[in-house]
Amino acid sequence: MRSRRRFWWAISLAIGSSVLSGCAARASLPDIEGLPGRIAGKVGRRGVVIAAPHGISDARTGDIVAELGRRTGFGVVIATGFNLEPDTRERPGRRYQVNRPLQGMPGRPPSEEVATESARQVYEAYERRVREVAQGPLTLYTEIHGNNHRDAVNRIEIATVGIDRDEAVRLRTLFELVRDAHLRVNRDAPRLEILIEPADTVRYAASGAKRGGILKLPQMALHIELPKAARTEWRETYTAVLADFLVQAFPLPPGE
């Protein structure tokens, strides 16, 4: 119990101290030019960033991140337009992975991803934008993705960095409580299961981004995979759930 309290006190202190040093006004940054797509950013709390690497191709994730930034005060990064080929009825098209220096196809194993010079340039621009929005050390990084896999249709999966099993259990319990509070008001919304590693085994472990991408940078990270229901029909409900969860899980110190 003491170790858990020390952990969360340290995280709150790291985030809070950045606010004490002067949280910049929320301002949009100029888009990064010279890329096949667009990487937008908005400054928020120092050291805290929420991002959508596939803001359009992972349907509505860009909209979700923009709204989460508004509700939480987190800095925001949204990348769009990095598909290499269009989706078809048979399969999704290839795309730059953006959050790592590779290109590949959504839902396929990391072993099939390919390193290219253009993929490296896209990733480097994305990392630069995340660092700019963080305005210093990256304390907490949250990334929103979407998937349509039949095995994950009824659940939200969260891969993590810097979180042990006890903390994952605590976060899962909090997320479930926040979800259930919202669903008491929105009774028609689906009750999506919550899985958080390392307490739970997740299908989408973000191994590529952890090994050679953006998830090497933060002190702590949440890589959140949302099923279609949470991004489309019930987007407003689950965006509100996510916002309340993030604010309660990673609060500022009292009085800030």
N, C-alpha and C positions, 0 to 999 in steps of 0.2 A: 504493500500500500504506500509506504513512504517513497519507494523508488518511482511509482507512478505519479505521485504528487510532485516530486522533484522534476520529473520529465515535463509535465504539463506547465509547471511554474516556469521552467526554463524557456519553453516555447512561447508562453505568454509574455515573458520578459523580453525575449528577443524581438517579438513583434511590437510590443509596447514601447520599447526603447527607441525604435525607429520612428514611432509617432512623436515621442518627446523631442526627437531631433528635428522635427518639422515635416509633417506629412505634406507632400506637394499637392497643390490643387489638382483635381481630376481633370486631366487635359488629354485630348487625342494627339497622338504623334503622327507625323507625316508617314504615309505608306512607304515601305521599302521598295525602291525601283530596281529595274533590271532583272526581274524574275518572271517566270511564266505565270505566276499568280500574284496574290496580294496578301501582305501580312500587316494587319492593322494592330494598333496598340493604344491603350488608354492607361495613364498613370493612376495608381491608387495607393493603398497602404504600402509603405516600404517593405520589401522583402517578401511580399505575398502576391502571388500571381495565379490567375485562373485562365485556362487556355483551351482553345478548340483548334487542333491542327488540321481538321478536315471540316471546316465550318459549314459547308454546303453538302459535300458528298456523304458525310455522316449526317443525315437529314436533321436540320434544325439545331444542331449543336452550336452553331455560331449564335443563333438567337438566344439559346439557353445561357451561354456564357455571357453575352451582353447583359442579359437580365440579372444574372447572378452577380456580375460586377456592380450593377446599380444597387442591388439589395444588400450586398455585403461590404462594399467599399474596397474589395480586392482590385488589384491591377488586372487588366484584361489584355489578352493576345488572341487574335482570331485570324487564322490562315484560310484562304479560299482560292479556288482556281488552280489547284495543283494536280488535276487529273491528266494522265498521259493519253488515255483513250476513254471513250464513253462507256458507261455501263450498258449491258444488253440484257435481254430476258434470261439468257442462259447463265451469265456470269457478270460480276462486277469488272469494270475496266481497271487497267493498271494505273498507278498513281505514284507520285512522290510521297514517301511516308512522312516527310516534313519534320517529325520529331526525332528523326535519326537519318544518317546520310545514305539512305537506301531508297530504292523504288521497288514496288511489288504490287500484289493484288490483295485487297481486303479479304480476310478469312483464310488465307493460305499460310502454310508454315513459314516461320522466319528463314528456314534454310533455302527457300525459293526467292528470297529478296536479293537484289543485285545492287552492288555499289557502283555508282557512276559519278563522273565529275559534276554533272548538273545536279544530281541528288545531293552531293556534298555542298554545293553552293547554296541550295535551298535550305539545307539544314543549318548551315552557318548563319544565314540571314535570320532564320527562326530563332536560333539560340541568341543571336545579338539582340533581337527585339525583346525576348524574354528578360535578358539582363538589363536592357534599358528600362523596361517597365518596372523591374524589381528595384532599381535605383540603389543597388548595392548587393550584399550577400542574399542569396535566395533561401529564405527560411522555410517557406511553405509554398509548394507548387501543386496545383490541382488541375488535372487535364480531363476534359470531357470528350468521350467517344461514343459512337453508336454502332450497334451490330444488329443483324437480323437472323442470327443463327438459331435454329429451332431448339437447341439445348439450353439457350439462355433467354428464351422469349418471356419467361415469367420471373426474371430476377435481375437485380442490379449487382454487378461485380465490381469490386474495388481492389486492384493491385496496389501495393504500398512500397514505400521506401522509408527507412528510419523508424519503423513501428514494429514492436514485438507482439507476441501473441496476446499478452494481457491487454495491451493497448488496443489491439484489433477487436478483442471481445468488448471492451468498453465502448469503442466507436460503433460497433454493430448494435449494441444495446441502445445507445443514444439514437442512432439512425432509425431503429425500429419504433422507438417511442415517438419520435417526431413524425414518422410516417403515419402511425396509428392515430395520432392527434389530428392530422390533416384529413385522414380518411373518415373520421367521425363526422366531419362536415361534408366531405365529398364521397358519399357512400357508394356511388356507382363506379368510382375509380378502382382499378385492380390493385390488390394488395401484393405488390412485388416483393419477393424474397430478397434479403440483403446478405451478400457474401463479402467478407473482407479478409484478405490474407494478412498474416500467416495463420489466423485462426481457422480460416476456411480455404479449401482448394478452389481456385478459380480457373476458368477456361482461358481467360485473357490475362496472362501474367505480365504482360509488357516487357518480356525478356529482352527484346531487341533494344528498346529505349533505355532499359537499365544497363545493358552491357555496353552500348556504344552511342547513346543518344542523350536526350535532354534530361533523363532521370538520373544521370550521374551528377547533376549539379546541385539539387536541393538538399537541405538538411533533412527535410521530410516531404513526402509526396503522396498524393492520392491519384491513381489512374482509374477513372470511373467509366465503366461501360454501361450504357443505357440501352435497353431494348426499345423496339419501335414504339410501343404503347406509351413509354415515358417521354418520348420525343415528339409525338404527333398528337393523337387524340387527347392524351392526358398530360400534355406538356406543361400547361400552367400549374396544374396540381403538383407535379413532381419537381418543377423548378422551384416552387415555394418550399417544398420539402427539403430539397438540397440546400437552399439558401439558409433556412433555419438550422439545419444540421451543421453547416459550416460555421455559422456564427456562434452556435453553442459549443461546438467541439473545440474551436480555436478562438476564444474570447480575448479581448484586450484586458489588461489589468483593471481592477475597479477604479472608477473615476476618470478613465481615459475615454 
